[in-house]
């Protein structure tokens, strides 16, 4: 029957599309899983560097104002 064939073809196309979408989503998830840990590690590294810079700046500023004048 023509209607049954049309419905069957439509359902097959939907199923094929669903499989393609699942593969695409798997690739996106794998990319995400590979990139996010690196981004988190880099963000922590930058934050630590900023903290160290501000800590060092504070110590250097304090030392420059606390040193006795030279003769």
Backbone as ProteinMPNN parsed JSONL, in Angstrom:
{"seq_chain_A": "XXXXXXXXXXXXXXXXXXXXXXXXXXXXXXXXXXXXXXXXXXXXXXXXXXXXXXXXXXXXXXXXXXXXXXX", "coords_chain_A": {"N_chain_A": [[0.843, -1.165, 0.0], [0.514, 2.27, -0.723], [0.383, 4.353, 1.167], [1.289, 3.081, 3.484], [3.921, 2.545, 2.707], [4.916, 5.16, 2.439], [4.685, 6.086, 5.067], [6.389, 4.251, 6.282], [8.832, 4.905, 5.027], [9.117, 7.53, 5.957], [9.342, 7.074, 8.73], [11.707, 5.59, 8.751], [13.52, 7.525, 7.823], [13.351, 9.31, 9.948], [14.387, 7.694, 11.99], [16.995, 7.271, 11.016], [17.923, 9.899, 11.047], [17.838, 10.369, 13.784], [19.835, 8.62, 14.689], [22.075, 9.837, 13.501], [22.048, 12.274, 14.872], [22.522, 11.374, 17.466], [25.149, 10.44, 17.193], [26.411, 12.848, 16.593], [25.951, 14.249, 18.973], [27.412, 12.628, 20.722], [30.012, 13.109, 19.786], [30.209, 15.83, 20.389], [30.004, 15.696, 23.178], [32.309, 14.202, 23.804], [34.277, 15.989, 22.931], [33.758, 18.121, 24.659], [34.292, 16.863, 27.13], [37.003, 16.525, 26.818], [38.004, 19.113, 26.613], [37.068, 20.764, 28.727], [38.332, 20.001, 31.272], [40.956, 20.916, 30.771], [40.533, 23.637, 30.396], [39.59, 24.32, 32.952], [41.851, 23.726, 34.483], [43.672, 25.591, 33.424], [42.363, 27.969, 34.125], [42.525, 27.856, 36.919], [45.288, 28.003, 37.165], [45.798, 30.577, 36.181], [44.378, 32.101, 38.034], [45.837, 31.509, 40.355], [48.31, 32.607, 39.634], [47.608, 35.32, 39.495], [46.927, 35.786, 42.167], [49.414, 35.334, 43.379], [50.854, 37.387, 42.178], [49.565, 39.673, 43.197], [50.021, 39.279, 45.93], [52.827, 39.376, 46.003], [53.187, 41.969, 45.036], [52.061, 43.426, 47.114], [53.836, 42.836, 49.234], [56.243, 43.821, 48.198], [55.568, 46.536, 47.943], [55.073, 47.19, 50.588], [57.615, 46.689, 51.672], [59.116, 48.641, 50.34], [58.182, 50.983, 51.443], [58.811, 50.659, 54.083], [61.524, 50.613, 54.401], [64.496, 51.97, 55.728], [65.684, 55.316, 55.079], [68.372, 55.878, 52.784], [71.728, 56.997, 53.292]], "CA_chain_A": [[0.0, 0.0, 0.0], [1.314, 3.475, -0.895], [0.42, 5.089, 2.431], [2.167, 2.336, 4.382], [5.293, 2.763, 2.254], [5.272, 6.545, 2.776], [4.878, 6.137, 6.524], [7.594, 3.468, 6.556], [9.982, 5.711, 4.611], [9.234, 8.658, 6.889], [9.862, 6.552, 9.995], [13.111, 5.227, 8.53], [14.289, 8.772, 7.78], [13.408, 9.812, 11.327], [15.326, 6.833, 12.736], [18.352, 7.58, 10.538], [18.269, 11.221, 11.569], [18.074, 10.206, 15.218], [21.164, 8.012, 14.83], [23.061, 10.869, 13.182], [22.056, 13.232, 15.975], [23.192, 10.727, 18.599], [26.589, 10.457, 16.904], [26.856, 14.236, 16.737], [25.959, 14.555, 20.405], [28.542, 11.908, 21.314], [31.234, 13.84, 19.437], [30.21, 17.058, 21.18], [30.289, 15.32, 24.565], [33.726, 13.833, 23.887], [35.047, 17.23, 22.819], [33.54, 18.834, 25.915], [35.021, 16.16, 28.181], [38.433, 16.725, 26.61], [38.378, 20.523, 26.707], [36.71, 21.395, 30.001], [39.368, 19.871, 32.302], [42.085, 21.779, 30.42], [40.116, 25.01, 30.68], [39.553, 24.482, 34.406], [43.241, 23.747, 34.957], [44.246, 26.875, 33.034], [41.726, 29.017, 34.923], [43.124, 27.791, 38.255], [46.659, 28.469, 37.027], [45.746, 32.03, 36.042], [43.958, 32.649, 39.326], [46.978, 31.393, 41.266], [49.311, 33.585, 39.214], [47.126, 36.635, 39.907], [47.061, 35.884, 43.62], [50.837, 35.479, 43.683], [51.272, 38.707, 41.745], [49.072, 40.653, 44.156], [50.737, 39.069, 47.19], [54.184, 39.886, 45.818], [53.077, 43.417, 44.917], [51.834, 43.96, 48.451], [55.079, 42.708, 50.007], [57.212, 44.773, 47.644], [55.129, 47.889, 48.288], [55.296, 47.36, 52.018], [59.057, 46.771, 51.884], [59.657, 49.901, 49.83], [57.816, 52.07, 52.356], [59.33, 50.379, 55.421], [62.99, 50.606, 54.444], [65.027, 53.261, 56.197], [66.318, 56.086, 53.995], [69.83, 55.689, 52.627], [72.535, 58.231, 53.414]], "C_chain_A": [[0.896, 1.239, 0.0], [1.453, 4.25, 0.404], [1.361, 4.396, 3.416], [3.633, 2.527, 3.995], [5.765, 4.169, 2.606], [5.542, 6.685, 4.263], [6.151, 5.395, 6.902], [8.849, 4.258, 6.185], [10.204, 6.885, 5.565], [9.813, 8.193, 8.229], [11.32, 6.151, 9.871], [13.993, 6.469, 8.487], [14.435, 9.368, 9.177], [14.415, 8.998, 12.143], [16.76, 7.115, 12.313], [18.819, 8.932, 11.077], [18.587, 11.142, 13.059], [19.454, 9.598, 15.476], [22.261, 9.026, 14.54], [23.171, 11.887, 14.309], [22.751, 12.651, 17.2], [24.698, 10.723, 18.398], [27.158, 11.865, 17.072], [26.947, 14.62, 18.209], [27.097, 13.836, 21.125], [29.846, 12.623, 21.02], [31.339, 15.138, 20.233], [30.58, 16.746, 22.632], [31.753, 14.94, 24.743], [34.616, 15.065, 23.811], [34.96, 18.005, 24.127], [34.358, 18.19, 27.041], [36.529, 16.336, 28.043], [38.874, 18.153, 26.865], [38.155, 21.107, 28.097], [37.775, 21.194, 31.081], [40.586, 20.766, 32.028], [41.739, 23.23, 30.737], [40.081, 25.275, 32.184], [40.962, 24.578, 34.976], [43.892, 25.093, 34.627], [43.659, 28.018, 33.852], [42.31, 29.03, 36.336], [44.551, 28.317, 38.234], [46.705, 29.999, 36.949], [45.36, 32.674, 37.364], [45.115, 32.606, 40.334], [48.047, 32.42, 40.925], [48.899, 35.0, 39.628], [47.268, 36.819, 41.41], [48.517, 36.085, 44.009], [51.335, 36.866, 43.304], [50.822, 39.766, 42.745], [49.769, 40.501, 45.506], [52.14, 39.648, 47.099], [54.174, 41.402, 45.725], [52.902, 44.045, 46.292], [53.092, 43.916, 49.295], [56.099, 43.712, 49.507], [56.839, 46.211, 47.987], [55.387, 48.159, 49.754], [56.787, 47.509, 52.299], [59.613, 48.107, 51.418], [59.298, 51.064, 50.745], [58.386, 51.873, 53.754], [60.847, 50.398, 55.501], [63.473, 51.972, 54.911], [65.692, 54.01, 55.042], [67.818, 55.845, 53.978], [70.537, 57.039, 52.723], [73.505, 58.366, 52.314]], "O_chain_A": [[1.934, 1.246, 0.661], [2.534, 4.753, 0.71], [2.14, 5.056, 4.104], [4.491, 2.657, 4.867], [6.907, 4.345, 3.032], [6.512, 7.325, 4.67], [6.911, 5.861, 7.75], [9.818, 4.277, 6.944], [11.338, 7.193, 5.932], [10.683, 8.858, 8.792], [12.094, 6.356, 10.806], [15.089, 6.473, 9.047], [15.499, 9.864, 9.546], [15.204, 9.563, 12.901], [17.65, 7.192, 13.16], [19.963, 9.082, 11.507], [19.52, 11.793, 13.529], [20.158, 10.027, 16.39], [23.265, 9.074, 15.249], [24.272, 12.314, 14.657], [23.485, 13.354, 17.894], [25.448, 10.977, 19.341], [28.245, 12.048, 17.621], [27.918, 15.247, 18.633], [27.685, 14.394, 22.052], [30.702, 12.737, 21.898], [32.42, 15.505, 20.695], [31.381, 17.457, 23.239], [32.371, 15.32, 25.737], [35.598, 15.171, 24.545], [35.97, 18.486, 24.641], [35.03, 18.883, 27.806], [37.253, 16.299, 29.038], [40.006, 18.382, 27.29], [38.986, 21.873, 28.584], [38.103, 22.162, 31.767], [41.177, 21.31, 32.961], [42.562, 23.964, 31.284], [40.497, 26.342, 32.636], [41.235, 25.407, 35.844], [44.587, 25.667, 35.466], [44.381, 28.939, 34.234], [42.563, 30.1, 36.891], [44.982, 28.995, 39.167], [47.552, 30.634, 37.577], [45.949, 33.677, 37.767], [45.334, 33.564, 41.075], [48.626, 33.037, 41.819], [49.739, 35.79, 40.061], [47.681, 37.881, 41.875], [48.824, 36.91, 44.87], [52.142, 37.458, 44.021], [51.596, 40.654, 43.104], [50.073, 41.5, 46.157], [52.592, 40.334, 48.015], [55.058, 42.06, 46.275], [53.514, 45.068, 46.601], [53.386, 44.875, 50.008], [56.753, 44.384, 50.306], [57.717, 47.019, 48.291], [55.865, 49.232, 50.121], [57.182, 48.369, 53.087], [60.511, 48.65, 52.062], [60.045, 52.04, 50.813], [58.441, 52.823, 54.534], [61.401, 50.215, 56.584], [62.918, 53.002, 54.529], [66.212, 53.38, 54.121], [68.447, 55.637, 55.016], [70.017, 58.07, 52.296], [74.255, 59.341, 52.269]]}, "name": "protein", "num_of_chains": 1, "seq": "XXXXXXXXXXXXXXXXXXXXXXXXXXXXXXXXXXXXXXXXXXXXXXXXXXXXXXXXXXXXXXXXXXXXXXX"}
